[in-house]
Amino acid sequence: MEERELRQDASNPQNSCANNTLRAANPHDNSSVESRENSTTAQNSAARDDQSHRLSLDSELSASTEAPPTTDGRPTTEEPVNNEIAPNKKAEKRLRAKNKIIAATLDIIATKGLSSLSHRTIAKMAGVQLAMTTYYFGTLENIIEAAFDAFIDQTQHYRESINNKIEAIYKKHSANHTKLNDIPAYIEDLAEFFTDHIDSETTNHAYLQAVKCQFLFELNTTDPMTEKVQVINQTLLDLAELTCLRIGSNAPRIDAHLLIYTIRQLELSNVKEKQRTDRRFNKEAIQRLLQGFHLQGPPEKSLPVSQCQTSR
C-alpha cells in the first residue's frame, strides 16, 4: 500500500520533493515494501487460480444433461445411485456430479469390463471434467467401490423379491409351512422359477447381470471390495443351503455351493452369448441337480452357515 502511494505521488511533480524526502528518511523501506507486495501478488494469483478451478467445477456441475430412461435396470444421471441426501442446492449439484460418475462407471463395467476403467474413460462417459473424478473420489479403487455400493443398493429390492418368491413356493407345497407335502412337485416349481430367473436376467436385467458378473468374477480386487462381495455371496449361500435342507439334502452346505455354481454358470453363459440359452436345457439341468440332492438319503447335520466356504 505504501509503495502504491509512493508511486502515485512520484507521478505528481508537486510531490517529487516530498517523495525524495521520504526515500531519504527511509532508505530500507523500498525493498521491504517490494518484498511484501511480491508475496501478496503470489498469494492473490494462487487464490484466483483455485477460485477459477472451483468455478469451473461448479459450472460443470450445473451443466448436467438428462439421460434417457432405460429398461434394463441401468441407472440414469437423474436417479440417485447412492443414499446421500443433499442439504442445499450447491451440495445437490455436487451430488448429481458424483451420481453421473458412478453411473458412468457402472456403464463401462457392464459394456467393457472392470479392466477398461480409468479416470479418463469414466470422465468421458460421464461428461465431466477429468479432475472431478479425483476431486470427489480420489483413487480409481474408491470409484469402483462406490459403484459397487450403488449397485448393491439398486438391486436390494430385486434380491428381496427372489427370496420372497422362493419362500412362497415353499409355503405352497408345505403343510403348515413346516414340512413339504410333495417334494418332486416342489423341486419342479423351484426349477421353473430358477429358469425364469435366468431368462429375466438376459432380457429385463441384462445390464445388472453384466455388472454383477464383473464384480463376482474379478480376481484383482481390493480387500474392502473382496469383503463386500463375500457378504453378498454368503447371503445367497444361506438361502441356497436352506433350500437344499428343505428337499432333504444330506450335505446342504456342499449342495448349496453346487446350486449357486450351476445357476451362475448358466447366467454367465447368457451374458457372454448376449442371448437366451436353451430354456428346456436350463430347467432340466437345475431339476436334475435338485433331484440328486433329494435322492442322496436322509439329511445329516450340516456345518453352521458361518463356516461355509465363500463362493466366488
N, C-alpha and C positions, 0 to 999 in steps of 0.2 A: 504494500500500500504506500509506504514511504517512497519507494522507488518510482511508482507511478506519479505521485505528486511532484517529485523532483523533476521527472521528465517533462511533465506539463508546465511546470514553472520555467524549465530551461527553454522551452519553446517560446516563452514570452520574454521579449527584450527587456521589459521593465523589471523583470525578476532575476536577470542574469547576475547582478551583483549579489543579491541575496543567496542565489544558488552557490556562487563561488564561496561566499562566507560560510554556508552550511558545510560544503565539502571540506573546506579548510579546517573547520571546527571538529569535523567527524571523519578523519581520513580512513577509518576502517569500516565505516557503515556500508559502503557500496558493495563490497564483496559479501558481507553478511546478508544484505537485502537480496542480492542476486541469487545467493545460495538458497534462501528461503523461497524465493519466487520460483526457482527451478524445481524445488521439491514439491511445491504446491501445484505447479503445472503438471508434473508427472502423475501426482495423485488424482488430479481432475481428469487427466486423459484416461487413466485406468478406470475411473468411475464411469466415464462416458462410454468406454468400451463395454464394461459389464452391463450398464443400463441398456446399451444398444442391443447386446446379446439377449437380454431378458425380454426386451420389447419385441425382438424378432421372434422369440419363442412364443410369447403371448399372441403375437399376430398370427403365427402358425396355428395356435390352438383355436383361435376364433374362426379360422378358415376351413373348418371341417365340413365335409360333404356327406350327404346321406347315402347309405348303401342300400341297394335294392333288397327286398325281403327274400329269404331263402326258404327252401322246403326240405332241406336235408339235415337240419339241425345246426347249420352254420350260423355263428353269431354275426350280427351287424354292428357297425360303429355306434348305432343308436341304442343298442341293447347293452345293459350293464353286464360285463363279463367278470365282475368281482363284487364283493359285498360292501365296498366302500360307499360312504354317503358324503356328498359334497356339502359343506356348511354354507357356502356362498358362491356367487357367480364365477369368481376367479378360480376357486377350487373346482367348480363344476367343469370349467374349460380344461383344467389340467387333468381331471379325472377322465374326461372324454378323450384326451390325447393318449392317456395310458390304456384306455379301453381299445383305442384304434391299434396301438402297438401290440396288445395281447391278441386281438382278433387277427391281425396280420400274421402273427407268429403261428397261430393255430392253422391259418390258411396254408402257410408254407409247409408246416408239418404234414398236413393232410395231402397236399398235392406233390410235394417234392421230398419230404422226409426231414428228420432232425438234422441230418448231415448237411443240409442246404442252408441252415440258419446262419446268419451273420448280422451284425448291427446294420450293415448297408442294405442287405436284402430285406430285412424287416422294415427299415425306414422307408425304402422304396415302395414296398407293398402297402404300408400304412399311409403313405402320402404325407410324411412328416420329415422335418429336418433330421439329418443323421445324428446331430448332437443330442436330440431329445431322447433317444434310446438309452444313452449313457446317463443323461441328466436325471431320468426317472427311475432307472433300474440298476445302473452301474454296470454289472457284468452280463454277458450273454447267458450264463448259468442262471442268474436271477430272473431274466426274462422267461427262460424255459420253465422255471419253477412256478412263476406267476401264471404262465399259460396253463400249466398242469392243474394248478389250484382252480383256475377259472373253468377248465374242462370238467373237473370233478363236481363243481357247484352246478354247472349247467346240466349234467347228466344224473344228478341226485334223484330227481323225480322219476326218471326213466328206470333207474335201478330199483327204486322202491316199487314201481309198478310191476317189475318182473317178480320180485319177492311176493307181492300180493297175489299175482296170478298163480304162482306155484302153490301158495297156501290155499287158494280157492280150489285148485284141482284136488289137493289132499282132502279138504273138507267134503268135497263132492263124493269121494269114494270111501270115506271113513265113517264108522258108527260112533256117534257122539264125539267125533273128532279125536279119537284115541286109537283106533285100530282100523286098518284097511279091510274093506269087505271083499274087494276083488282086485288083487294085486296086478294081474295081467292087464285088466282094463285101465288101472291107474298108470301102469307103465306105458300103455299105448297113448293115453292122453298126454302124458309127460313128453313122449317122443314127438307128438304132434305139436305141442307147444314150443319145444326147442327148435323144431324145424321152422315153424312160423317166425320164431325169433331170428333165426339165421337169415331167412328171406327178407325180413324187415330191415335187418342190418345192411343188406345190399341195396335196398330201394329207398326206404324212408330215412334211414340213418347212415347212409354211406359215408358221409363226411365225418360223423362222430366215430364210426367204426375205423376209418382210416387213421384218425388221430389216436384212438385207443391202441391200435396195433403198434404204432410207432413208439408210444410210451412203454407198452408192455414188453416189447422185444428189443428195445435198445440196450446194448451191453455197457456202453461207456457213459454212465450217469453219475452224478454226484451222490454223496452219501445221503443228504436230505431227500433227494428225489427217489433214491432206492428205497428208503424207509416209507415214503408215501405210497409208492407202488405196492410195497409189501402189505400195507394196511388194506388197500383195495383188494389185493389177491386173497388175503385172509378172510375178508368179508364174504367173498364168493365161495371160498372153500368151506366156510361154516354152513352156508346154505346147501352146498353140494353134499357135504357129509350128512346133514340131516335128511336129505332126500334119499341117500343110499341106506341109511339106517331104517327108514320107513319101509323100503322094499325088501328088507331082510338081509342086507349085505353082512357078511361075517368079517369084512375088513373095510369098514366105511371110510377110514382115513385114506387108504390107498385108492379105493374106488372113487372117492371124491376127486382125487388128482386125475385119474383116468378120464372121468367125465368132463372135467374142465379142459384137459388137453384135447379131447376129441372135439368139443364144441369150438374151441379156439382155432383148431386146425381147419375146421370147416368154414369158420368166419374168415380166417386169413386167406383161404383159397378164393373166397368170393371177392375179397379186397384186391388180390393180385390179378384175378381174371376180369374184375370190374363187371361181372355179370352173375346171374344166379347159377349156382351149381344144380345138379340134378336133385330135385326135391325128394323124389322117391328114394334115391340113394341115401340122402341125408337122414331121412326118417328111419329107414331100415338099419342104418349103422348105429344110430342112437338107441333104437329099440332093442337091437341085439345086445348092445352093451349093457343096458339096464336089465334085460332078462338074465344075462350072465351073472350079474350081481345077485339077483334074486335066487338063482339056482345053486349058488355056492353051498348053501346049507344054513343052519341056524346061526344068527349073529353072535359074535364073540365080543368081549369088552373092548371098546375102542380106546386108543390113546386120547388124552384130552386134546381138544381142538387147538389149544395154545402151543402144543408140541408138534403140530403139523409142519411139515416142510413147506416152505413158501413156493408156490407155483409161479414160474416165470414164462 
